[in-house]
Amino acid sequence: MIKNLIFLFLLFVTISAKAQDKATLTKDETISYINRKVKEIDGLSYHYINTLGERLSKTCNAASFALKYDTNDKLLLKYNEAYPNTTLELRYLYEFKATYIKSIELMPPVVSSDQLGFLKIQLSNESALYSIRYDGGSRGEGNTSVIELPFLISDTSNFSKLKKALEHLQALYKSEDDPFGN
């Protein structure tokens, strides 16, 4: 009987130790992972519907993609897109707090054969600042509650991986803000 109890105790201790050994990524490691996953889209195009109802395409420049955080715990997200057969390029820059993320959803592609999809990151109360610059100097700025993050949708596991990474990043920021909160 005592041998059985000792065996069960040792088994419990071993399982508990294994569960605690599971590494948790830091903010830097999580951001690095997101950057690596999104850079898979470099040079790929996707289709969209413009305001006139026309189906057009854009090409993503993932080499320009960067997600990083600043000293104020805000995330900075930037990437460039180009219109095929033109010199027009769009430069997107978003600034937001991960703690303001309300939901992360998949935006299905306009054309089912597109290799690119977008994560729709819904934020609370237009809490993100954005700046869109066009070649030639014109720009648009303002606040938004939606950020679209391009990713390689042809790998069906990428959506869930990126969603988990963003949720993990959000949890890291929340735990820094209130380590004993829910």
N, C-alpha and C positions, 0 to 999 in steps of 0.2 A: 504494500500500500504506500509506504513512504517513497519507494522507488518511483512509483507512478506519479506521486505529487511532485517529486524533484524533477522528473522528466517533463511534466506539464509546465512547471515553473521555468525551467530552462528554455523550453519551446516558446513560451510567452515572452521571455526576455529577448530571445533571438529575433522573433518576429517584430517586436517593438523597436529594437535597434535597427533592423533593416528598414522599417517604415520611416524612422527619423533620418536615416542616411540619404533619403531621396533629396537631391539637391534642388534648390529653388534658384531660379535665375535672378540676377540683380537687374536694376534699371538699365545699366549699360549693356548687359548681355541680352536683355529682351529687345532693346532698341536695335542692337546689332543684328539680331535674328530677323526682325521686321525688315530692316534695310536689305539684308541678303535675299529674303523672299521676294521683295518688290523688285529688286534689280534683275530678276529673271525675265522681266518684260521688255528689256532694252530692244528697241528697234521694231517692236510689234505694233500693229495697227488695230484699231477697233472702230466700229461704226456707231454713229449717233444720228439722231433726228434733229435737225435745226428748227428754228422758229417758223420756217415756211413749210415744214413737213417733209423736207428733202432728206434723204439718207446720204450722209457724208462720212468720211473717215478721217482719223487723226492717228499720228504715230507718236508713241511715248518714247521719251529719251530718259531711260532709267539711270544713265550715268549721272544725270543731274539730280536724281532722287536722293533726298536726305531727310531722315527723321532724327532729331536731336532735342535735348532739353537745355533750357537756359537757366540762369541762376535764380529766376523767379518761379521755378517749377512749372514753367509753361513749355509745352512741346512745340517745336517748330517743324513744319512739314513743307518741303518744297519739291517740285518736279516740273519738268518742261514737256510740252507737247508741240508737235509740228503738223501742219497741214501738208499732205502729199502734193508734189508738183508746184509748191510755192516756197517762198522764203519766210512766210509768216510763222512765227513761233510764239507760243503762250508760255509764260513763266508764272506758276502758281506758288503762293506762299501763304500758309495758314499758321496761326498762332492760337493755341488753346490749352486748356488744362485737362489732363486725363481724368480727373475726378468729375468733370462735367459730362462725361460720356453717358448717355441714357440708353442707347441701343446700338447694335452693330448688325446690319442686315446685308444680304446679298442683293445687288442690283443685277438682274439678268441681262446678258448682252442683247443688243438689238438684233444681231444676226447670230444664230445659234452656232455657227462655225467659228466665230471670233475666239481667239485665244486669250483675249483680255476680258476681265470682268472688273467690277468695282465693288469695294466695300462701302456701304453707306453708313457713315458714323454720325449718328444723331446726337446732338449736344443739347443741353438745357439752355433755353433762353438766348439764342443768338450770341453765345458766349465766345465764339471764335472770331478773330480778326482775319480778314483775308486781303490779299493784294494779288491782282492779276495784271501782268505787264505784257504788252504786245510789242513785237519788234516795231520800231518806228517811234517809240516813246509813250504812246497812250497807255493809260492804265485805269483799272477799276479797283476801288477799295471799299470796305465796309465791314459789317458784322454778318455772321451767318450761323445757323444752327445745324448745318449739314456739311460734312466733309466727305468727298469722294476719293477713295484710295485705290489706285489701280493695282491689279495683281494678275498672275497667270492662272486663269480659270480652267485651262485645259488639264491641269493637274487638279483633280476633283477634291483632293484633301487640303488644298491651299486655303480655301475659305475658312474652314474650321481651325486650321493652324494659326492663321493671322488673327482670327477672332479671339482665340484663346490667348494669344500673345498680347493683344490690346487689352483684354480683360485682366490679364496678369499685371500689366503695366499700371492699369487703373487701380488695382488692389494694392500695389506697392506704394503708389502715391497716397492713397487713402490711409494706409497704415502709417505712413510718415506723418500725415496730418493729425491722426488720432490713433496711436498704436493699440489702444485697447477698445476702440470702437468696433462696431459690427461691419 
